[in-house]
């Protein structure tokens, strides 16, 4: 609750993001280098799928982040709606593009993996279809921000789209249980622990941390740019009036 | 204004000359006919394509037919006045939902019977399919109202509001066509897919109304 109040001040948010963003960026570079090394050279090939299983280290973290990003957007939208938080909308908006990119990456790497495993890059499987729907919701969310010139009005509708669209996230998660799916069920986040050997789990977790660091960097950088853009826009809107007042004062004093 | 007053005003508007109440129905009939032509006369092909054609056509007809449900009230400033009296807003939305059920859902559901027969389904199966479609369309109707509210609020019209709302209707379409396929293939009427269609229709009808009011309010704030 206190954090919500503290970060309502754009200056404080900006100062914090200036400090955290470079750390997140370097964390991403280091962890992805280590993670890729483990994924390509240290982890074993799958006994059935062979080396094609290594796509998992790019595909699975992207899928997790694509859903996490949308839940994050919905949470920020709720904070903006309930507390009229000035930074929450900006943070939600800046999370949309990386979220959409992660979703597109999930679909693309899934297609690359699907070709040798299922024999087709795309099947109308519930998991695949619900992730494609998530991409459409991301595109719709971004389109709302871009199609309305008035930022406050755009924010009101974007919050609405985020809070309704988040219904799709549990559908994605449970699609493999509710439908007859080609996609494998959950093998990491399970009640009885991960069903994966440590040699494969280690690079997967490293890549997930790297992706998360990238997401943090991307959101903070995007939010800072938006805050600066808003400041410049506000100043340019008031600049002619201020110039006129200064000129008037100068004339009056002379 | 009372629920009855809101509803009779909208029904009068829709059924007078040029009211366009039948456009949704007309689109559904046209879409199904075009699909029938594309799939050809072979009864096996028609029967196999019937679930998808009926559900997709009906959902599109409903989403597009209801897209301007709030438009006239938003343009005239009626919604702005409505939100000044918070009690009327719920009655207004209930009347709009009843309006969509009477003018769009009911005719589309009834017309699904002859369309299903045209797709080589026996009459009893066609009636069962139509009953299931009617139940599912209640949920799609809630999505259509949400899309219409976005359209009125965003004031952009066209494809954006429909594109924003369609993903929410996707699970209903998927389970609806699956349940219809089960019925067409002689399976149980109360298969898990059918129960899921009913559950999703209830969930949509319960969850979406506050969001519809929110979208309308966001448009006038």
Interface residues (C-beta under 8 A of the other chain):
Chain A: X126 X129 X130 X133 X136 X137 X140 X143 X144 X147 X148 X153 X156 X157 X160 X161 X163 X164 X165 X167 X168 X171 X178
Chain B: X146 X150 X153 X154 X156 X160 X163 X164 X166 X167 X168 X170 X171 X174 X196 X207 X208 X211 X214 X215 X218 X221
